[in-house]
Amino acid sequence: MSVDFIARHVDLLPPELAWGYRSGYVDGRDVVRLAELTVSSGHSDSPALQELSLLLRDAVGRVPDLVDQLDDAPGGAVLTPSRVWLFLVLSLAWEQRQDSADAFAELEQIYADFDYPEEMEGFVPFLPAPAGSEPGRAALEMRWSAYLADRRQEFAHRSRPPEV
């Protein structure tokens, strides 16, 4: 997943950046770049994030130690940092679904990879449609799209400072 893709979709809070790094969604160089973007946009006053944003390429070996400090950073009250990564992975799968041999098989894999999150149950193909909802591929895609729209709005409002 590219830094540009992540930055286009959400401003990561420090614990979310740490979770994504530990889970392998971003590497050390990506962490530095995401920290640069977050700090330069004024979305974090975390000392560890600020230090990460200033690392040079030859100092990427310091990333793991600084990432460990992100869990205690301001914004550390994030209940489940994996939720933002679920949103990002599902967004990427959505954008690439036309190019995929089987987008719904990928959706099932994401469901398993994230330990069967309840919030995905309305659009996982092998699960029954929610009560009162239409079954079928088109309906699954509508519920998937609605989920992404809801999360996009949720994450946009919680991580960006209010406009002045």
Backbone as CSV, one residue per row, in Angstrom:
resi,resn,N_x,N_y,N_z,CA_x,CA_y,CA_z,C_x,C_y,C_z
1,MET,0.854,-1.156,0.000,0.000,0.000,0.000,0.910,1.233,0.000
2,SER,0.651,2.146,-0.885,1.544,3.294,-1.028,1.228,4.384,-0.008
3,VAL,2.228,5.183,0.283,2.063,6.326,1.178,1.027,7.287,0.600
4,ASP,1.069,7.508,-0.702,0.102,8.411,-1.329,-1.323,7.917,-1.145
5,PHE,-1.531,6.607,-1.304,-2.863,6.028,-1.113,-3.334,6.264,0.321
6,ILE,-2.472,5.971,1.287,-2.833,6.136,2.699,-3.157,7.600,2.983
7,ALA,-2.281,8.497,2.566,-2.464,9.921,2.838,-3.722,10.473,2.171
8,ARG,-4.101,9.924,1.036,-5.320,10.352,0.345,-6.571,9.955,1.116
9,HIS,-6.476,8.892,1.905,-7.657,8.345,2.567,-7.807,8.700,4.038
10,VAL,-6.690,8.921,4.738,-6.801,9.163,6.178,-5.519,9.769,6.720
11,ASP,-5.675,10.558,7.768,-4.527,11.032,8.532,-4.401,10.070,9.704
12,LEU,-3.312,9.323,9.720,-3.131,8.322,10.762,-2.768,8.960,12.090
13,LEU,-3.394,8.484,13.143,-2.998,8.855,14.489,-1.760,8.038,14.846
14,PRO,-0.936,8.522,15.767,0.311,7.805,16.082,0.146,6.302,16.377
15,PRO,-0.818,5.879,17.212,-0.943,4.435,17.456,-1.343,3.640,16.197
16,GLU,-2.068,4.281,15.294,-2.452,3.619,14.045,-1.245,3.427,13.140
17,LEU,-0.381,4.425,13.097,0.849,4.305,12.319,1.709,3.184,12.881
18,ALA,1.797,3.112,14.211,2.576,2.045,14.856,1.989,0.684,14.514
19,TRP,0.674,0.547,14.567,0.019,-0.734,14.273,0.275,-1.148,12.826
20,GLY,0.161,-0.202,11.909,0.389,-0.503,10.496,1.812,-0.944,10.220
21,TYR,2.764,-0.328,10.916,4.164,-0.718,10.764,4.382,-2.130,11.315
22,ARG,3.900,-2.365,12.511,4.082,-3.685,13.136,3.381,-4.799,12.363
23,SER,2.306,-4.444,11.677,1.546,-5.437,10.916,2.059,-5.610,9.498
24,GLY,3.047,-4.820,9.115,3.667,-4.975,7.808,2.991,-4.235,6.669
25,TYR,2.068,-3.341,6.964,1.420,-2.583,5.895,2.306,-1.458,5.373
26,VAL,3.214,-0.980,6.217,4.178,0.039,5.804,5.550,-0.341,6.344
27,ASP,6.576,0.064,5.621,7.943,-0.208,6.092,8.516,1.052,6.746
28,GLY,9.768,0.978,7.150,10.399,2.088,7.847,10.405,3.377,7.061
29,ARG,10.701,3.291,5.776,10.715,4.498,4.935,9.309,5.101,4.818
30,ASP,8.306,4.230,4.715,6.920,4.707,4.648,6.518,5.399,5.949
31,VAL,6.954,4.854,7.084,6.648,5.455,8.379,7.214,6.868,8.433
32,VAL,8.448,7.035,7.982,9.069,8.356,7.983,8.282,9.309,7.090
33,ARG,7.923,8.865,5.912,7.180,9.721,4.974,5.801,10.084,5.535
34,LEU,5.096,9.113,6.121,3.787,9.389,6.712,3.918,10.337,7.902
35,ALA,4.973,10.172,8.683,5.221,11.088,9.800,5.472,12.498,9.276
36,GLU,6.247,12.613,8.198,6.505,13.931,7.595,5.196,14.598,7.188
37,LEU,4.333,13.844,6.526,3.062,14.391,6.056,2.175,14.817,7.224
38,THR,2.132,14.000,8.257,1.294,14.304,9.412,1.792,15.537,10.150
39,VAL,3.079,15.592,10.400,3.652,16.726,11.126,3.544,18.007,10.298
40,SER,3.844,17.923,9.006,3.799,19.131,8.172,2.385,19.677,8.023
41,SER,1.381,18.827,8.169,0.003,19.307,8.071,-0.544,19.761,9.422
42,GLY,0.280,19.633,10.476,-0.128,20.101,11.796,-1.083,19.184,12.518
43,HIS,-1.133,17.922,12.129,-2.088,16.988,12.710,-1.551,16.192,13.890
44,SER,-0.358,16.500,14.369,0.146,15.777,15.529,1.228,16.588,16.223
45,ASP,1.197,16.516,17.547,2.267,17.158,18.313,3.064,16.113,19.089
46,SER,3.021,14.880,18.637,3.755,13.789,19.264,5.259,13.969,19.044
47,PRO,6.043,14.022,20.128,7.501,14.147,19.963,8.098,12.993,19.148
48,ALA,7.616,11.768,19.371,8.140,10.627,18.611,7.813,10.768,17.131
49,LEU,6.598,11.233,16.818,6.209,11.417,15.421,7.045,12.528,14.790
50,GLN,7.285,13.590,15.539,8.119,14.673,15.021,9.542,14.183,14.756
51,GLU,10.063,13.372,15.660,11.405,12.831,15.453,11.446,11.892,14.256
52,LEU,10.399,11.074,14.109,10.320,10.189,12.936,10.312,11.009,11.649
53,SER,9.606,12.117,11.661,9.476,12.922,10.445,10.798,13.542,10.013
54,LEU,11.748,13.611,10.922,13.035,14.236,10.626,14.145,13.234,10.305
55,LEU,13.833,11.941,10.383,14.867,10.933,10.120,15.352,11.000,8.681
56,LEU,16.630,10.847,8.527,17.226,10.758,7.192,17.202,9.301,6.743
57,ARG,17.378,9.088,5.453,17.340,7.727,4.914,18.304,6.779,5.606
58,ASP,19.457,7.266,5.990,20.435,6.379,6.603,20.157,6.132,8.091
59,ALA,19.097,6.736,8.628,18.740,6.546,10.041,17.449,5.747,10.203
60,VAL,17.006,5.087,9.149,15.751,4.335,9.195,15.817,3.208,10.223
61,GLY,16.982,2.802,10.608,17.131,1.769,11.632,16.581,2.192,12.988
62,ARG,16.367,3.492,13.177,15.801,3.991,14.434,14.284,3.895,14.463
63,VAL,13.662,3.576,13.335,12.203,3.555,13.243,11.567,2.649,14.295
64,PRO,12.008,1.393,14.478,11.323,0.536,15.459,11.267,1.129,16.866
65,ASP,12.358,1.731,17.324,12.366,2.324,18.660,11.408,3.509,18.758
66,LEU,11.389,4.328,17.735,10.491,5.482,17.744,9.030,5.049,17.598
67,VAL,8.788,4.016,16.806,7.423,3.502,16.653,6.899,3.020,18.002
68,ASP,7.741,2.401,18.798,7.307,1.946,20.124,6.804,3.102,20.981
69,GLN,7.326,4.289,20.765,6.912,5.457,21.530,5.579,6.034,21.046
70,LEU,5.149,5.652,19.858,3.912,6.198,19.309,2.682,5.737,20.080
71,ASP,2.747,4.580,20.717,1.598,4.085,21.466,1.249,4.994,22.637
72,ASP,2.224,5.732,23.152,2.006,6.633,24.278,1.854,8.082,23.846
73,ALA,1.776,8.295,22.551,1.732,9.657,22.007,0.339,10.258,22.169
74,PRO,0.237,11.582,22.090,-1.091,12.207,22.054,-1.898,11.575,20.923
75,GLY,-3.151,11.366,21.169,-3.970,10.634,20.208,-3.910,9.156,20.502
76,GLY,-3.282,8.773,21.596,-3.124,7.376,21.957,-4.389,6.728,22.470
77,ALA,-5.479,7.473,22.554,-6.734,6.924,23.042,-7.489,6.176,21.952
78,VAL,-6.840,5.878,20.860,-7.465,5.147,19.777,-7.808,3.755,20.294
79,LEU,-9.077,3.392,20.215,-9.498,2.115,20.784,-8.961,0.925,20.004
80,THR,-9.105,0.967,18.709,-8.660,-0.153,17.887,-7.959,0.374,16.637
81,PRO,-6.642,0.510,16.709,-5.899,1.032,15.558,-6.089,0.198,14.293
82,SER,-6.463,-1.070,14.447,-6.636,-1.910,13.265,-7.831,-1.474,12.416
83,ARG,-8.801,-0.755,12.997,-9.984,-0.336,12.227,-9.619,0.540,11.040
84,VAL,-8.677,1.460,11.233,-8.305,2.339,10.130,-7.600,1.529,9.042
85,TRP,-6.832,0.526,9.435,-6.151,-0.313,8.445,-7.134,-1.222,7.733
86,LEU,-8.166,-1.677,8.424,-9.230,-2.437,7.760,-9.872,-1.553,6.693
87,PHE,-10.174,-0.325,7.057,-10.741,0.612,6.095,-9.812,0.802,4.893
88,LEU,-8.516,0.992,5.156,-7.564,1.212,4.060,-7.456,-0.016,3.152
89,VAL,-7.370,-1.191,3.743,-7.259,-2.424,2.945,-8.532,-2.634,2.125
90,LEU,-9.688,-2.402,2.739,-10.950,-2.547,2.004,-11.090,-1.485,0.913
91,SER,-10.583,-0.290,1.164,-10.612,0.768,0.137,-9.744,0.395,-1.055
92,LEU,-8.564,-0.137,-0.767,-7.675,-0.558,-1.851,-8.304,-1.695,-2.651
93,ALA,-8.887,-2.657,-1.949,-9.559,-3.769,-2.641,-10.718,-3.248,-3.488
94,TRP,-11.440,-2.265,-2.980,-12.559,-1.673,-3.727,-12.050,-1.023,-5.009
95,GLU,-10.983,-0.244,-4.883,-10.444,0.458,-6.057,-9.882,-0.507,-7.092
96,GLN,-9.425,-1.669,-6.650,-8.811,-2.633,-7.565,-9.756,-3.780,-7.939
97,ARG,-11.002,-3.722,-7.542,-11.916,-4.856,-7.733,-12.148,-5.199,-9.201
98,GLN,-12.114,-4.194,-10.078,-12.325,-4.468,-11.503,-11.153,-5.219,-12.113
99,ASP,-9.973,-5.040,-11.538,-8.764,-5.699,-12.041,-8.511,-7.046,-11.390
100,SER,-9.317,-7.387,-10.406,-9.113,-8.611,-9.636,-9.787,-9.808,-10.312
101,ALA,-9.137,-10.942,-10.235,-9.745,-12.170,-10.758,-10.983,-12.536,-9.945
102,ASP,-10.962,-12.286,-8.636,-12.101,-12.587,-7.770,-12.074,-11.659,-6.561
103,ALA,-12.668,-10.484,-6.725,-12.665,-9.472,-5.665,-13.355,-9.979,-4.405
104,PHE,-14.365,-10.821,-4.559,-15.078,-11.307,-3.380,-14.276,-12.355,-2.621
105,ALA,-13.428,-13.093,-3.298,-12.521,-14.006,-2.593,-11.509,-13.188,-1.793
106,GLU,-11.054,-12.083,-2.353,-10.143,-11.198,-1.626,-10.837,-10.600,-0.407
107,LEU,-12.102,-10.266,-0.556,-12.883,-9.735,0.553,-12.970,-10.762,1.687
108,GLU,-13.190,-12.018,1.317,-13.229,-13.087,2.318,-11.878,-13.234,3.012
109,GLN,-10.791,-13.081,2.273,-9.458,-13.177,2.858,-9.204,-12.017,3.830
110,ILE,-9.636,-10.826,3.454,-9.494,-9.667,4.336,-10.278,-9.903,5.627
111,TYR,-11.466,-10.441,5.493,-12.309,-10.759,6.653,-11.556,-11.696,7.608
112,ALA,-10.919,-12.702,7.073,-10.142,-13.647,7.892,-8.880,-12.975,8.449
113,ASP,-8.166,-12.224,7.618,-6.921,-11.579,8.049,-7.131,-10.628,9.227
114,PHE,-8.288,-9.990,9.279,-8.580,-9.051,10.357,-9.398,-9.707,11.477
115,ASP,-9.372,-11.017,11.517,-9.996,-11.779,12.604,-11.514,-11.612,12.650
116,TYR,-12.139,-11.650,11.476,-13.593,-11.689,11.321,-14.318,-10.514,11.990
117,PRO,-13.998,-9.296,11.569,-14.631,-8.129,12.196,-16.135,-8.071,11.910
118,GLU,-16.868,-7.814,12.946,-18.324,-7.747,12.843,-18.776,-6.676,11.854
119,GLU,-18.026,-5.573,11.767,-18.441,-4.482,10.891,-18.409,-4.851,9.402
120,MET,-17.799,-5.980,9.052,-17.766,-6.426,7.653,-18.890,-7.390,7.308
121,GLU,-19.597,-7.868,8.295,-20.542,-8.967,8.074,-21.611,-8.681,7.033
122,GLY,-21.971,-7.440,6.817,-23.009,-7.116,5.837,-22.589,-7.288,4.390
123,PHE,-21.267,-7.420,4.140,-20.829,-7.539,2.744,-19.808,-8.653,2.520
124,VAL,-19.762,-9.609,3.418,-18.925,-10.791,3.199,-19.774,-11.807,2.432
125,PRO,-19.315,-12.253,1.279,-20.144,-13.059,0.390,-20.719,-14.356,0.980
126,PHE,-19.976,-15.051,1.816,-20.488,-16.332,2.301,-21.422,-16.191,3.498
127,LEU,-21.598,-14.980,4.017,-22.523,-14.757,5.126,-23.891,-14.352,4.586
128,PRO,-24.945,-14.659,5.326,-26.275,-14.248,4.854,-26.401,-12.735,4.846
129,ALA,-27.233,-12.244,3.951,-27.487,-10.801,3.884,-28.164,-10.363,5.178
130,PRO,-27.879,-9.136,5.615,-28.554,-8.639,6.815,-30.078,-8.680,6.632
131,ALA,-30.791,-8.829,7.729,-32.253,-8.889,7.679,-32.801,-7.677,6.930
132,GLY,-33.684,-7.931,5.996,-34.304,-6.874,5.217,-33.466,-6.364,4.066
133,SER,-32.279,-6.947,3.847,-31.400,-6.516,2.762,-31.469,-7.494,1.604
134,GLU,-31.192,-6.982,0.445,-31.174,-7.795,-0.763,-29.921,-8.667,-0.795
135,PRO,-30.038,-9.900,-1.285,-28.850,-10.731,-1.510,-28.264,-10.432,-2.886
136,GLY,-27.123,-11.009,-3.170,-26.528,-10.909,-4.499,-25.349,-9.965,-4.562
137,ARG,-24.626,-10.102,-5.665,-23.379,-9.364,-5.872,-23.576,-7.845,-5.847
138,ALA,-24.580,-7.367,-6.553,-24.815,-5.917,-6.611,-25.127,-5.366,-5.216
139,ALA,-25.904,-6.084,-4.452,-26.250,-5.647,-3.093,-25.022,-5.677,-2.184
140,LEU,-24.171,-6.701,-2.348,-22.931,-6.770,-1.570,-22.046,-5.565,-1.882
141,GLU,-21.930,-5.245,-3.150,-21.114,-4.091,-3.539,-21.687,-2.793,-2.982
142,MET,-23.008,-2.664,-2.959,-23.629,-1.460,-2.393,-23.325,-1.340,-0.900
143,ARG,-23.409,-2.459,-0.170,-23.121,-2.417,1.267,-21.642,-2.161,1.526
144,TRP,-20.771,-2.728,0.696,-19.327,-2.484,0.805,-19.041,-1.000,0.576
145,SER,-19.610,-0.446,-0.474,-19.428,0.964,-0.800,-19.962,1.853,0.331
146,ALA,-21.114,1.518,0.878,-21.697,2.301,1.976,-20.798,2.246,3.211
147,TYR,-20.243,1.076,3.494,-19.310,0.932,4.616,-18.118,1.871,4.423
148,LEU,-17.541,1.865,3.223,-16.382,2.717,2.948,-16.739,4.196,3.089
149,ALA,-17.893,4.593,2.621,-18.323,5.987,2.742,-18.483,6.377,4.217
150,ASP,-19.072,5.498,5.004,-19.239,5.775,6.440,-17.897,5.915,7.142
151,ARG,-16.964,4.989,6.863,-15.655,5.046,7.516,-14.861,6.254,7.040
152,ARG,-14.965,6.565,5.753,-14.246,7.725,5.211,-14.665,8.982,5.971
153,GLN,-15.952,9.135,6.170,-16.465,10.292,6.900,-16.025,10.245,8.366
154,GLU,-16.123,9.103,8.984,-15.712,8.953,10.388,-14.246,9.333,10.583
155,PHE,-13.368,8.781,9.750,-11.938,9.030,9.920,-11.555,10.448,9.523
156,ALA,-12.229,11.019,8.562,-11.932,12.390,8.163,-12.275,13.368,9.281
157,HIS,-13.369,13.132,9.950,-13.788,14.048,11.001,-13.026,13.901,12.300
158,ARG,-12.541,12.725,12.598,-11.892,12.544,13.882,-10.419,12.919,13.866
159,SER,-9.767,12.910,12.714,-8.322,13.109,12.732,-7.869,14.453,12.189
160,ARG,-8.745,15.198,11.589,-8.331,16.497,11.053,-8.814,17.595,11.996
161,PRO,-7.967,18.580,12.229,-8.402,19.683,13.079,-9.517,20.461,12.387
162,PRO,-10.388,21.105,13.163,-11.486,21.851,12.539,-10.953,23.000,11.689
163,GLU,-11.682,23.305,10.642,-11.332,24.422,9.760,-11.565,25.730,10.511
164,VAL,-10.714,26.700,10.250,-10.868,28.010,10.907,-11.513,28.971,9.954
